């Protein structure tokens, strides 16, 4: 189990890994919904900001449905290399 703020997730598997981060498939326990969790090293607030801006600007655009919902971000300045729940 991975706890981020008030959210709890069950991490199922690693989906991908790159130079600056790893993406995991997880289930939001409260919403019973599949989600992707991205762990970046170091955390990148700028990328989160850009994604949120794109969501807002494309709110009424027909392609909006093709973009993943990025509803929240948690940032930690510690250099933790452990995966969520690990």
PLY file of the C-alpha trace (Angstrom):
ply
format ascii 1.0
element vertex 86
property float x
property float y
property float z
element edge 85
property int vertex1
property int vertex2
end_header
0.00 0.00 0.00
1.14 3.52 -0.79
-0.17 6.52 1.17
0.15 9.99 -0.39
-1.48 12.75 1.62
-5.05 11.59 2.28
-5.01 9.14 -0.62
-4.30 5.40 -0.39
-3.26 3.22 -3.30
-2.49 -0.43 -3.91
0.49 -0.57 -6.27
0.04 -3.40 -8.77
3.00 -3.23 -11.12
5.62 -1.06 -12.78
4.49 0.24 -16.17
7.67 1.93 -17.29
10.97 3.43 -16.23
13.08 6.23 -17.61
16.05 8.37 -16.69
14.13 10.64 -14.31
11.27 8.51 -13.06
9.14 5.40 -12.90
5.43 4.94 -13.58
3.35 2.42 -11.64
-0.15 1.07 -12.16
-2.14 1.34 -8.93
-5.69 1.28 -7.60
-7.14 4.18 -5.64
-8.61 2.41 -2.62
-11.31 5.02 -1.92
-12.51 5.40 -5.52
-11.80 1.82 -6.63
-10.28 3.31 -9.78
-7.13 2.41 -11.72
-4.53 5.19 -11.67
-0.96 5.78 -12.77
1.55 6.97 -10.17
4.70 8.67 -11.43
7.71 8.90 -9.14
10.24 11.42 -10.40
13.82 11.90 -9.26
14.04 14.79 -8.58
10.37 15.83 -8.28
9.37 18.18 -11.11
6.71 20.73 -10.13
7.07 22.45 -13.50
5.88 19.35 -15.41
2.85 19.08 -13.12
2.05 22.78 -13.69
2.28 22.40 -17.49
-0.03 19.36 -17.47
-2.61 21.19 -15.36
-2.43 24.23 -17.66
-3.00 22.04 -20.72
-6.01 20.45 -19.04
-7.50 23.86 -18.29
-6.87 25.24 -21.78
-8.29 22.15 -23.49
-11.34 21.91 -21.24
-13.76 22.54 -24.12
-11.61 21.03 -26.89
-12.74 17.78 -28.59
-9.33 16.21 -27.94
-9.65 16.75 -24.16
-10.87 13.17 -23.71
-7.57 11.84 -25.04
-5.54 13.44 -22.25
-5.01 11.72 -18.94
-6.56 13.40 -15.90
-3.84 14.73 -13.63
-5.85 15.64 -10.57
-3.15 15.91 -7.92
0.57 15.99 -7.28
2.64 15.29 -4.19
6.17 16.62 -3.97
8.89 15.62 -1.54
12.32 17.18 -1.52
13.89 14.08 0.04
16.02 11.93 -2.26
13.97 8.78 -1.77
14.49 6.22 -4.53
11.97 3.70 -3.22
8.90 2.98 -5.34
5.46 3.77 -3.93
4.71 1.40 -1.12
8.28 0.03 -1.27
0 1
1 2
2 3
3 4
4 5
5 6
6 7
7 8
8 9
9 10
10 11
11 12
12 13
13 14
14 15
15 16
16 17
17 18
18 19
19 20
20 21
21 22
22 23
23 24
24 25
25 26
26 27
27 28
28 29
29 30
30 31
31 32
32 33
33 34
34 35
35 36
36 37
37 38
38 39
39 40
40 41
41 42
42 43
43 44
44 45
45 46
46 47
47 48
48 49
49 50
50 51
51 52
52 53
53 54
54 55
55 56
56 57
57 58
58 59
59 60
60 61
61 62
62 63
63 64
64 65
65 66
66 67
67 68
68 69
69 70
70 71
71 72
72 73
73 74
74 75
75 76
76 77
77 78
78 79
79 80
80 81
81 82
82 83
83 84
84 85
